[in-house]
Amino acid sequence: MTIIKPKTALISLSDKSNLEIIINFLVEKSIKIISTGGTFKSIKEITSEVIEVSEFTGFEEMMDGRVKTLHPKIHAGILARRDSDMETIKKRGYEPIDLVIVNLYPFKETIKNDCSFQQAIEKIDIGGPTMIRAAAKNFNDVTVIVDPSDYQKIIDEWNANDGISYKSRKKLSQKVFSIMADYDKSISLYLNQEEPNLIHDYEFKKSTALRYGENPHQNASLYTFKGLNNKNIANAEILQGKELSYNNIVDADAAWECVREFKKPSCVIVKHANPCGVAESDSIYNAYDRAFKTDPTSAFGGIIAFNNKVDLDTAKEINARQFVEVVIAPDYQTEAIKEFSNKKNVRILKVDLEQDNPYPGTIKKVSGGILIQDDDSKNVSIKELKCVTKRQPTEDELQDLMFAWKVAKFVKSNAIVYVRDKQTIGIGAGQMSRVISAEIANLKAKEEGLEVKNAVMASDAFFPFRDGIDKAASSGIAAIIQPGGSIKDKEVVAAADEHNIAMVYTSIRHFRH
């Protein structure tokens, strides 16, 4: 199928994350940019090379912006089939629009807050869904992007292939209809004042009966969502090994979620649903070596996940070093699979980096009901960090702090993570006291002879007292990342200043129970 190279982009965004990245790229490619309202103003701060939609259509928006993109010049440009409709739109004086970058008014986010019924209704998007559905329908000729996290993937593909492939356009189209189904359902449920019935509203199919659950006396089965497009943990391609257990699947999911947070070659080793070693490096081999060295004892019988292809040398090293239950990666060298076959019980899973998300959120059974929450998908950038101490973190410390923060998100509360040079050197998890978690992290580092001095520390939630800071200082910690927000924050900051520790706040926490 054909690769297309867009020439005209229509951009209208509620979520303006990573806007500068995509705009700078489009300007570099000399793409004509058309935009609306607030998005137009934001783009104008980046470049002057943007046309307001009312100027493009010759139609001033009306009714407080309710009608602005609902114009035939917009929709004919998006829907025109390049092999049959070009003469028709040319006669009208229209032009094709071949890149649509749009996301929707935040309806679900609005109704979570204390909003009036009318405020909720005003957040029902009309123009956005119309544009993205039109673009998704015409994916043969048009690229549609609704998720800012897809920008870099599209940029990389465009640079590599001088355009965007049919396969990518189709996948982006599918994402539109998936998002629209969820968006429309949330509106319908709100108007009916009902919560979704998970049994009836989401379609599952039984994948397999497991040998048992968490313990041998518990029965268990694995169900998968219908209509999955990617290989996820629940429907992974199993290249070899014995049957996956309930605990294998839970731990594999924890490892895979964590390793996907990182871009460079990375390895995550999980034991009992907690990372016991995480590292990022210049190669998968080195990432594994450094992750393993965090805690070789806990790594025994663990789950290992990689975000890059596993090579022969890494497979050999795993086989030589440790007993492992499951290895997960997006791909493997043929020689690596052959090496793993020397240990036939090891489960080797091939899973796509891009994952389906048919039911966004997590579900937990409680006595008499269930709890439902959104996925913890909030990421913090370096620019969002707030330094609260006299000493600012160095650039190297900042990079390690961001790495530690990503890991802490996947460690059970109370979580403390020590990091040095993008390698975990100690992890304290699941303790009732944050100080005890810090002591465990320090103990782990000492057991393995890892240098704590000048390392950084992440805490998944705020420090209620200064004792956690004092403990970190006695271990040699140089910088700390934490949410902040305790009534004792002044005392905690003062403690950090006393010890010449740099400390930054994220203003969000990552409890994981």
VEXDREN-2710 file (C-alpha; in Angstrom, 1 decimal):
% VEXDREN-2710
k/r/px/py/pz
1/MET/0.0/0.0/0.0
2/THR/1.1/3.6/-0.6
3/ILE/3.0/5.9/1.6
4/ILE/1.6/9.4/1.8
5/LYS/3.4/12.6/2.5
6/PRO/0.9/15.1/3.9
7/LYS/1.0/18.7/2.7
8/THR/-1.8/20.3/4.7
9/ALA/-2.5/19.8/8.4
10/LEU/-5.6/20.8/10.4
11/ILE/-4.9/21.0/14.1
12/SER/-7.4/21.5/17.0
13/LEU/-6.4/20.4/20.4
14/SER/-7.8/20.2/23.9
15/ASP/-4.7/18.4/25.1
16/LYS/-1.8/20.4/23.9
17/SER/0.9/18.1/25.3
18/ASN/4.0/17.9/23.1
19/LEU/2.6/20.6/20.8
20/GLU/6.0/22.2/20.2
21/ILE/7.5/18.9/19.0
22/ILE/4.9/18.3/16.3
23/ILE/4.6/21.9/15.2
24/ASN/8.4/22.3/14.8
25/PHE/8.4/19.1/12.7
26/LEU/5.6/20.3/10.5
27/VAL/7.2/23.7/9.9
28/GLU/10.5/21.9/9.1
29/LYS/8.6/19.8/6.5
30/SER/6.9/23.0/5.1
31/ILE/3.5/21.7/5.9
32/LYS/0.6/24.2/5.6
33/ILE/-1.0/24.5/9.1
34/ILE/-4.6/25.4/9.7
35/SER/-5.8/25.8/13.3
36/THR/-8.6/26.9/15.5
37/GLY/-9.2/29.1/18.6
38/GLY/-6.9/28.4/21.5
39/THR/-4.8/26.0/19.5
40/PHE/-4.2/28.7/16.9
41/LYS/-3.0/31.0/19.7
42/SER/-0.7/28.3/21.1
43/ILE/0.8/27.6/17.7
44/LYS/1.3/31.3/17.0
45/GLU/3.7/31.3/20.1
46/ILE/5.8/28.7/18.3
47/THR/5.6/29.8/14.7
48/SER/3.9/32.4/12.5
49/GLU/3.3/29.8/9.8
50/VAL/-0.3/29.1/10.8
51/ILE/-3.7/30.0/9.3
52/GLU/-6.8/30.5/11.4
53/VAL/-9.6/28.2/10.3
54/SER/-12.0/31.2/9.8
55/GLU/-9.5/32.7/7.4
56/PHE/-9.2/29.4/5.6
57/THR/-13.0/28.8/5.2
58/GLY/-14.0/32.5/4.9
59/PHE/-16.6/31.7/7.6
60/GLU/-16.5/33.4/11.0
61/GLU/-17.2/31.1/14.0
62/MET/-20.5/31.7/15.7
63/MET/-22.5/30.8/18.8
64/ASP/-19.5/31.1/21.1
65/GLY/-17.4/28.8/18.9
66/ARG/-20.1/26.0/18.7
67/VAL/-19.8/26.3/14.9
68/LYS/-16.4/26.9/13.4
69/THR/-15.1/23.7/11.8
70/LEU/-18.5/22.4/10.6
71/HIS/-17.9/23.8/7.1
72/PRO/-17.8/22.0/3.7
73/LYS/-14.3/23.3/2.9
74/ILE/-13.0/21.5/5.9
75/HIS/-14.9/18.2/5.5
76/ALA/-14.7/18.0/1.7
77/GLY/-10.9/18.5/2.1
78/ILE/-10.7/15.6/4.6
79/LEU/-13.2/13.2/2.9
80/ALA/-12.1/13.7/-0.7
81/ARG/-10.9/10.5/-2.3
82/ARG/-7.7/11.3/-4.0
83/ASP/-8.4/9.0/-6.9
84/SER/-11.9/10.2/-7.7
85/ASP/-12.9/13.5/-5.9
86/MET/-10.1/15.9/-6.7
87/GLU/-11.8/17.5/-9.7
88/THR/-15.0/18.0/-7.7
89/ILE/-13.3/19.9/-4.8
90/LYS/-11.1/21.8/-7.2
91/LYS/-14.2/23.2/-9.0
92/ARG/-15.4/24.4/-5.6
93/GLY/-12.1/26.1/-4.9
94/TYR/-11.4/23.6/-2.1
95/GLU/-8.1/21.8/-1.3
96/PRO/-7.3/18.4/0.3
97/ILE/-6.5/18.2/4.0
98/ASP/-4.3/15.1/4.5
99/LEU/-3.2/15.4/8.1
100/VAL/-5.8/15.9/11.0
101/ILE/-4.4/16.3/14.5
102/VAL/-7.4/16.7/16.8
103/ASN/-8.4/15.6/20.3
104/LEU/-11.6/16.0/22.1
105/TYR/-13.1/18.2/24.8
106/PRO/-12.3/16.5/28.1
107/PHE/-15.9/15.2/28.9
108/LYS/-14.9/12.4/31.2
109/GLU/-12.4/14.6/33.1
110/THR/-15.1/17.3/33.5
111/ILE/-17.7/15.1/35.0
112/LYS/-15.3/13.7/37.5
113/ASN/-15.1/17.1/39.1
114/ASP/-17.9/19.0/40.8
115/CYS/-19.5/20.4/37.6
116/SER/-23.1/21.4/36.8
117/PHE/-25.2/19.4/34.3
118/GLN/-24.9/22.3/31.9
119/GLN/-21.1/22.5/32.2
120/ALA/-21.0/18.8/31.4
121/ILE/-23.2/19.2/28.3
122/GLU/-21.0/22.0/27.0
123/LYS/-18.0/19.6/27.1
124/ILE/-19.7/17.3/24.6
125/ASP/-17.5/17.8/21.5
126/ILE/-19.2/18.0/18.1
127/GLY/-16.6/19.4/15.6
128/GLY/-13.8/17.3/16.9
129/PRO/-15.5/13.9/16.6
130/THR/-16.8/15.0/13.1
131/MET/-13.3/15.8/11.9
132/ILE/-11.6/12.7/13.3
133/ARG/-14.3/10.4/12.1
134/ALA/-14.1/11.8/8.6
135/ALA/-10.3/11.5/8.6
136/ALA/-10.5/8.0/10.1
137/LYS/-13.0/6.9/7.4
138/ASN/-10.7/8.3/4.7
139/PHE/-7.5/6.7/6.2
140/ASN/-6.5/5.5/2.7
141/ASP/-5.6/9.2/1.9
142/VAL/-5.5/10.9/5.3
143/THR/-3.5/10.6/8.5
144/VAL/-5.4/11.3/11.8
145/ILE/-3.6/11.7/15.1
146/VAL/-5.7/11.9/18.3
147/ASP/-3.1/11.1/20.9
148/PRO/0.0/13.3/21.6
149/SER/1.9/10.2/22.6
150/ASP/1.8/9.2/18.9
151/TYR/3.6/12.3/17.7
152/GLN/7.1/11.0/18.0
153/LYS/6.3/7.6/16.4
154/ILE/4.8/9.4/13.4
155/ILE/7.7/11.8/13.2
156/ASP/10.2/8.9/13.3
157/GLU/8.3/7.0/10.6
158/TRP/7.9/10.1/8.4
159/ASN/11.6/10.7/8.6
160/ALA/12.6/7.1/7.9
161/ASN/10.1/6.5/5.1
162/ASP/9.6/10.0/3.7
163/GLY/5.9/9.7/4.6
164/ILE/3.3/7.6/6.6
165/SER/2.5/4.1/5.7
166/TYR/-0.9/2.6/5.0
167/LYS/-0.5/0.3/8.0
168/SER/0.1/3.2/10.3
169/ARG/-2.8/5.2/8.9
170/LYS/-5.1/2.3/9.4
171/LYS/-3.9/1.7/13.0
172/LEU/-4.4/5.4/13.8
173/SER/-7.9/5.2/12.2
174/GLN/-8.8/2.2/14.4
175/LYS/-7.6/4.3/17.5
176/VAL/-10.1/7.0/16.5
177/PHE/-13.1/4.7/16.5
178/SER/-12.0/3.0/19.7
179/ILE/-11.7/6.5/21.4
180/MET/-15.0/7.6/20.0
181/ALA/-16.8/4.4/21.2
182/ASP/-15.5/5.1/24.7
183/TYR/-16.3/8.8/24.5
184/ASP/-19.9/8.3/23.3
185/LYS/-20.5/5.6/25.9
186/SER/-19.3/7.9/28.7
187/ILE/-21.8/10.6/27.5
188/SER/-24.6/8.1/27.3
189/LEU/-23.9/6.7/30.8
190/TYR/-23.7/10.2/32.2
191/LEU/-27.0/11.2/30.7
192/ASN/-28.5/8.0/32.1
193/GLN/-26.7/8.5/35.4
194/GLU/-25.4/5.0/35.3
195/GLU/-22.0/3.4/35.8
196/PRO/-20.9/1.0/33.1
197/ASN/-21.8/-2.7/33.7
198/LEU/-18.5/-4.3/33.2
199/ILE/-20.0/-7.7/32.4
200/HIS/-22.4/-6.4/29.7
201/ASP/-20.6/-3.4/28.4
202/TYR/-17.2/-5.0/27.6
203/GLU/-16.8/-8.2/25.7
204/PHE/-14.4/-10.8/27.0
205/LYS/-13.6/-14.3/25.8
206/LYS/-12.2/-17.1/27.8
207/SER/-8.6/-17.6/26.8
208/THR/-7.5/-20.5/29.0
209/ALA/-8.1/-22.2/32.4
210/LEU/-5.1/-21.8/34.6
211/ARG/-3.7/-24.5/36.7
212/TYR/-4.7/-22.5/39.8
213/GLY/-4.8/-19.0/41.1
214/GLU/-2.4/-17.3/43.5
215/ASN/-2.5/-20.5/45.6
216/PRO/-3.2/-24.1/44.6
217/HIS/-6.6/-24.1/46.4
218/GLN/-7.9/-21.3/44.2
219/ASN/-9.3/-21.8/40.7
220/ALA/-8.4/-19.3/38.0
221/SER/-9.0/-18.5/34.3
222/LEU/-7.6/-16.0/31.9
223/TYR/-10.0/-13.9/29.9
224/THR/-9.0/-11.5/27.1
225/PHE/-10.9/-8.6/25.5
226/LYS/-12.4/-9.3/22.1
227/GLY/-11.0/-7.6/19.1
228/LEU/-7.4/-7.0/20.3
229/ASN/-5.1/-5.6/17.6
230/ASN/-1.7/-6.0/19.4
231/LYS/0.0/-8.7/21.3
232/ASN/-0.5/-7.8/24.9
233/ILE/0.4/-9.7/28.0
234/ALA/-3.0/-11.5/28.1
235/ASN/-2.6/-12.6/24.4
236/ALA/1.1/-12.7/24.1
237/GLU/2.8/-14.9/21.5
238/ILE/4.4/-17.7/23.7
239/LEU/7.5/-18.8/21.8
240/GLN/8.3/-21.6/24.3
241/GLY/7.9/-22.7/27.9
242/LYS/5.4/-24.4/30.2
243/GLU/1.9/-23.0/30.9
244/LEU/1.8/-19.6/32.4
245/SER/0.5/-19.4/36.0
246/TYR/-1.7/-16.7/37.5
247/ASN/1.2/-15.2/39.4
248/ASN/3.4/-15.3/36.2
249/ILE/0.8/-13.3/34.3
250/VAL/0.4/-10.7/37.2
251/ASP/4.2/-10.3/37.5
252/ALA/4.7/-10.2/33.7
253/ASP/2.2/-7.4/33.4
254/ALA/3.9/-5.4/36.2
255/ALA/7.3/-5.9/34.4
256/TRP/6.0/-5.0/31.0
257/GLU/4.1/-1.9/32.2
258/CYS/7.3/-0.7/33.8
259/VAL/9.8/-1.3/31.0
260/ARG/7.5/0.4/28.5
261/GLU/8.1/3.7/30.4
262/PHE/11.7/3.9/29.0
263/LYS/12.9/4.7/25.5
264/LYS/16.5/3.6/25.6
265/PRO/17.4/-0.1/25.9
266/SER/16.1/-1.0/29.3
267/CYS/15.5/-4.1/31.5
268/VAL/13.1/-4.6/34.4
269/ILE/13.2/-7.6/36.7
270/VAL/10.1/-8.2/38.8
271/LYS/9.6/-10.4/41.8
272/HIS/6.2/-10.7/43.5
273/ALA/4.7/-7.8/41.5
274/ASN/7.5/-5.4/42.5
275/PRO/10.5/-4.3/40.4
276/CYS/13.7/-5.6/42.1
277/GLY/16.1/-4.3/39.5
278/VAL/15.7/-1.7/36.7
279/ALA/18.3/-0.2/34.4
280/GLU/18.7/1.8/31.2
281/SER/21.8/1.5/29.2
282/ASP/23.3/1.6/25.7
283/SER/22.4/-2.0/25.0
284/ILE/20.0/-4.6/26.2
285/TYR/22.9/-6.7/27.5
286/ASN/24.2/-3.9/29.7
287/ALA/20.7/-3.0/30.8
288/TYR/20.2/-6.6/32.0
289/ASP/23.6/-6.8/33.6
290/ARG/22.9/-3.6/35.6
291/ALA/19.3/-4.5/36.5
292/PHE/20.4/-7.9/37.8
293/LYS/23.2/-6.4/39.9
294/THR/20.6/-4.4/41.9
295/ASP/19.4/-7.5/43.7
296/PRO/20.6/-10.9/42.4
297/THR/18.9/-12.7/45.3
298/SER/15.4/-11.4/44.5
299/ALA/16.0/-11.8/40.8
300/PHE/16.1/-15.6/41.3
301/GLY/12.8/-16.9/39.9
302/GLY/11.8/-13.5/38.7
303/ILE/10.2/-12.1/35.5
304/ILE/12.5/-10.2/33.1
305/ALA/11.1/-7.6/30.6
306/PHE/13.0/-5.8/27.8
307/ASN/11.9/-2.9/25.6
308/ASN/14.2/-3.9/22.7
309/LYS/15.1/-7.0/20.8
310/VAL/16.9/-9.6/22.9
311/ASP/20.2/-10.8/21.4
312/LEU/22.2/-14.0/21.7
313/ASP/24.7/-12.6/24.3
314/THR/21.9/-11.5/26.6
315/ALA/20.1/-14.8/26.3
316/LYS/23.3/-16.6/27.2
317/GLU/23.9/-14.4/30.1
318/ILE/20.4/-14.9/31.5
319/ASN/20.7/-18.7/31.2
320/ALA/24.1/-18.7/32.8
321/ARG/23.3/-16.4/35.7
322/GLN/19.9/-17.2/37.0
323/PHE/16.7/-19.2/37.2
324/VAL/14.0/-17.2/35.5
325/GLU/10.3/-17.8/35.1
326/VAL/9.4/-15.6/32.2
327/VAL/11.2/-13.4/29.6
328/ILE/9.3/-10.7/27.8
329/ALA/10.4/-8.6/24.8
330/PRO/9.1/-7.1/21.6
331/ASP/11.4/-9.3/19.6
332/TYR/14.3/-11.9/19.8
333/GLN/17.2/-12.8/17.6
334/THR/16.7/-16.3/16.2
335/GLU/19.9/-17.4/18.0
336/ALA/18.6/-16.0/21.3
337/ILE/15.4/-18.2/21.0
338/LYS/17.6/-21.2/20.3
339/GLU/19.7/-20.4/23.4
340/PHE/16.6/-20.1/25.6
341/SER/15.4/-23.5/24.3
342/ASN/18.2/-25.1/26.3
343/LYS/16.0/-24.3/29.3
344/LYS/12.6/-25.5/28.0
345/ASN/10.5/-24.6/31.0
346/VAL/11.3/-20.9/30.7
347/ARG/8.4/-19.0/29.2
348/ILE/9.5/-16.7/26.3
349/LEU/6.8/-14.1/25.5
350/LYS/6.8/-11.8/22.5
351/VAL/4.6/-8.8/23.1
352/ASP/4.1/-5.6/21.1
353/LEU/5.4/-2.3/22.6
354/GLU/2.1/-0.7/21.5
355/GLN/-0.7/-2.1/23.6
356/ASP/-4.5/-2.2/23.3
357/ASN/-6.5/-0.4/25.9
358/PRO/-10.1/-1.5/25.3
359/TYR/-11.1/-0.8/28.9
360/PRO/-9.0/2.1/30.3
361/GLY/-8.7/1.7/34.0
362/THR/-8.3/-0.8/36.8
363/ILE/-10.9/-2.9/38.6
364/LYS/-10.7/-4.2/42.2
365/LYS/-13.2/-6.4/44.0
366/VAL/-14.2/-5.3/47.5
367/SER/-16.8/-6.7/49.9
368/GLY/-20.2/-5.9/48.3
369/GLY/-18.9/-4.2/45.2
370/ILE/-16.1/-3.2/42.9
371/LEU/-13.8/-0.3/42.7
372/ILE/-13.0/1.3/39.3
373/GLN/-10.4/3.9/38.6
374/ASP/-8.4/5.3/35.7
375/ASP/-5.0/4.0/34.9
376/ASP/-2.2/5.8/36.5
377/SER/-0.9/7.3/33.3
378/LYS/0.2/10.7/34.5
379/ASN/3.8/11.5/33.5
380/VAL/5.8/14.4/34.9
381/SER/8.4/16.3/32.7
382/ILE/11.6/17.9/34.0
383/LYS/10.0/21.3/33.3
384/GLU/7.2/20.5/35.7
385/LEU/9.5/19.7/38.7
386/LYS/9.7/22.3/41.4
387/CYS/13.0/22.6/43.3
388/VAL/12.3/23.5/46.9
389/THR/15.8/23.4/48.4
390/LYS/18.7/25.8/48.3
391/ARG/20.8/23.4/46.2
392/GLN/19.5/22.8/42.7
393/PRO/20.0/19.2/41.4
394/THR/22.7/18.8/38.7
395/GLU/21.8/17.8/35.2
396/ASP/22.9/14.2/35.9
397/GLU/20.9/14.1/39.2
398/LEU/17.9/15.4/37.3
399/GLN/18.1/12.5/34.8
400/ASP/18.5/10.0/37.6
401/LEU/15.6/11.6/39.5
402/MET/13.3/11.2/36.5
403/PHE/14.4/7.6/36.1
404/ALA/13.8/6.9/39.8
405/TRP/10.4/8.5/39.6
406/LYS/9.3/6.3/36.7
407/VAL/10.4/3.2/38.6
408/ALA/8.7/4.3/41.9
409/LYS/5.4/4.4/40.0
410/PHE/5.5/0.6/39.7
411/VAL/6.7/-0.2/43.3
412/LYS/4.1/-1.0/45.9
413/SER/3.6/1.7/48.6
414/ASN/5.4/2.8/50.6
415/ALA/7.9/2.9/47.8
416/ILE/11.5/4.1/48.1
417/VAL/13.8/3.8/45.1
418/TYR/17.6/4.5/45.1
419/VAL/19.1/5.2/41.7
420/ARG/22.6/5.9/40.4
421/ASP/23.5/6.4/36.7
422/LYS/20.0/5.1/35.6
423/GLN/20.4/1.9/37.6
424/THR/18.3/1.0/40.6
425/ILE/20.7/0.3/43.5
426/GLY/18.1/-0.3/46.2
427/ILE/14.3/-0.6/46.3
428/GLY/12.1/-0.6/49.4
429/ALA/8.6/-1.7/48.8
430/GLY/5.3/-2.4/50.5
431/GLN/6.2/-1.2/54.0
432/MET/3.9/0.4/56.5
433/SER/6.7/3.0/57.2
434/ARG/8.4/5.1/54.6
435/VAL/11.6/5.2/56.8
436/ILE/11.6/1.3/56.9
437/SER/11.3/1.3/53.1
438/ALA/14.3/3.6/52.9
439/GLU/16.3/1.3/55.3
440/ILE/15.4/-1.7/53.1
441/ALA/16.6/0.2/50.0
442/ASN/19.9/1.1/51.7
443/LEU/20.3/-2.5/53.0
444/LYS/19.8/-3.9/49.5
445/ALA/22.5/-1.6/48.1
446/LYS/24.9/-2.6/50.9
447/GLU/24.3/-6.3/50.4
448/GLU/25.3/-6.0/46.7
449/GLY/28.2/-3.6/47.3
450/LEU/26.5/-0.8/45.4
451/GLU/27.6/2.7/46.2
452/VAL/24.8/4.9/47.6
453/LYS/26.9/8.0/48.1
454/ASN/25.7/10.7/45.6
455/ALA/22.8/8.5/44.4
456/VAL/19.3/9.9/44.2
457/MET/16.1/8.8/45.9
458/ALA/12.4/8.7/44.8
459/SER/9.5/8.4/47.1
460/ASP/6.0/7.6/45.7
461/ALA/4.3/9.9/48.2
462/PHE/5.3/12.8/50.5
463/PHE/7.5/12.5/53.6
464/PRO/5.3/13.1/56.7
465/PHE/8.3/13.8/58.8
466/ARG/12.0/14.8/58.4
467/ASP/13.2/11.3/59.6
468/GLY/13.0/10.0/56.0
469/ILE/15.3/12.8/54.8
470/ASP/17.7/12.2/57.7
471/LYS/17.8/8.5/56.8
472/ALA/18.6/9.3/53.2
473/ALA/21.3/11.7/54.2
474/SER/23.0/9.1/56.5
475/SER/23.1/6.8/53.5
476/GLY/24.7/9.4/51.2
477/ILE/21.7/10.4/49.0
478/ALA/22.4/13.6/47.1
479/ALA/19.0/14.4/45.6
480/ILE/15.4/13.5/46.3
481/ILE/12.2/13.5/44.2
482/GLN/8.8/13.3/45.9
483/PRO/5.3/14.7/45.5
484/GLY/5.4/17.3/48.4
485/GLY/2.2/18.3/50.1
486/SER/2.8/17.3/53.7
487/ILE/1.9/19.7/56.5
488/LYS/5.5/19.1/57.6
489/ASP/6.9/20.2/54.2
490/LYS/8.8/23.1/55.7
491/GLU/10.5/20.8/58.2
492/VAL/11.3/18.3/55.5
493/VAL/12.8/21.0/53.2
494/ALA/14.8/22.4/56.1
495/ALA/16.2/18.9/56.8
496/ALA/17.2/18.6/53.1
497/ASP/19.0/22.0/53.3
498/GLU/20.8/21.0/56.5
499/HIS/22.2/18.0/54.6
500/ASN/22.9/19.9/51.3
501/ILE/20.4/17.6/49.6
502/ALA/18.7/18.9/46.4
503/MET/15.0/18.1/46.5
504/VAL/12.3/18.5/43.8
505/TYR/8.5/18.2/44.0
506/THR/6.3/16.5/41.4
507/SER/3.0/17.7/42.9
508/ILE/1.5/14.2/42.1
509/ARG/1.9/10.9/43.9
510/HIS/2.0/7.3/42.7
511/PHE/0.4/5.1/45.4
512/ARG/0.3/1.5/44.2
513/HIS/-1.6/-1.0/46.4
END
